[in-house]
């Protein structure tokens, strides 16, 4: 019996020793894991500290590089403090009938430098945005939006305006041309920016007013449905277009052709320079509620910045030799302008012989829907073949007709 008791005690002792050894091993393993985790956290902390120090050093270098520019800005701002420049500029511009978008922007900037971001400065900058052609004046748009943001205004800055250029010394000589070429390439890159408006979907015409208030609240918006009764127009219209170098652009919304040098539209003998012309499918203007297959808008501007649009309707018919030339060189995808070597073109080739017109007070038919803009819509259409119409890379790029709002349509 004693032997059995001794064996039981021996087994219990061995079991207890084994359990004690196992628990100690687990404690040791747990302590080892905790030590390893602590070591890894310490190493991670050291890595993050090193990354932070590197980022801080880089930021200090960038701040150091910006200090001369900040000193230059302070010097410029100091020169405007007295207000004499602003007074002289306001008196000079007050004598002019209208200001171009560049001058309007300059006035707003001088006001900000002199008086800070006051109500008049913000008003001048907002006026600049209303005047701008959002397809062709991106640099001015970015400068204006960034100035409004700096003034504390709630403005949605375009994505391509948010990225500052890399810090570097100002280029000279051939490097400027290289930088300009690179900028053109970026502008034409489809991924360089997202469209801020469209002709359908969530950014279609019915939604333009969210970002461009004039599109929704304007009282003289275009296009219109052309229908009677009409009043007699007293305008005298003469298109004086010239042969010149062909330059075309697919801007993601239409095919746009740059105006040729010396081309003008004369209204009562007053000249308006042809800036660009572009296509819509179907036509934006309608006649008695019916659109044409397409239309062309020739956009003109005078020295005061006033815009006049000459519209030409396009109907399906015979092939158009002028359109054949354009379509042979027009980019099918969005990108920078192309200038085919040795190709000349006269915009007059796309005007009908008859120059009778309808006329109305309208607006830009694309954001920001600036108004007022005088439209002259020729009554006689030109022809394009069905194949040429189908070759136009945009199936729908026409804003719907807008309310008349008591306007009178004129006819000569």
ABEGO torsion letter per residue (X at the ends): XAAAAAAAAAAAAAAAAAAAAAAAAAAAAAAAAAAAAAAAAAAAAAAAAAAAAAAAAAAAAAAAAAAAAAAAAAAAAAAAAAGAAAAAAAAAAAABABBBAAAAAAAAAAAAAAAEBBAAAAAAAAAAAAABBAAAAAAAAAAAAAAAAAAGBBBBBBAAAABBBBBBBBBBEAAAAAAAAAAAAAAABAAABBBABBABEAABAAAAAAABAAAAABABBOBBBBBOBBBBBABBBBBBBBBBBBBBBBAGABBBBBBBBGBBBBBGGBBBBBABBBBBOBBABBBGGBBBABBBBBBBBBAAGBBBBBBBBBBBBBBBAAAAAAAAABBABBEBBBBBBGBBBBAAAABBABABBBBBBBBBABOAGBOBBBBBBBABBBBBBAAAAAABABABABBBBBBAGGBBBBBX
